[in-house]
Amino acid sequence: MKRITTRLVLTLALIATPALADENCVVPMTDWQPREAVMKLAAEQGWVLRRIRIDDGCYEVIGRDAAGRAIEVKLNPATLAVVEMEFEDDHDEDGAEHEDGGDD
């Protein structure tokens, strides 16, 4: 039984790995858009940025969306496509916090 459990855990870990890799950006620095392009995209979306940083090889912007909600957005540095988006102050009636994983 222990051998089956170990194999099952390893198999599930291998299956889950591609899903986790989607949140990382593997783009050569020579192909990155400049920070100014990130700021332009944010302005077009109505986002007010507080910070731009690099996380897992992606641009990560922290600020507020057009509705005033706190956001964290990971962007592919070459295409500026949204890789992941979290709304930090989304609460339901119970006060539980929710995150929007974007296009999952």
Order of alpha helices (4+ residues) and beta strands (2+ residues): alpha-alpha-beta-beta-beta-beta
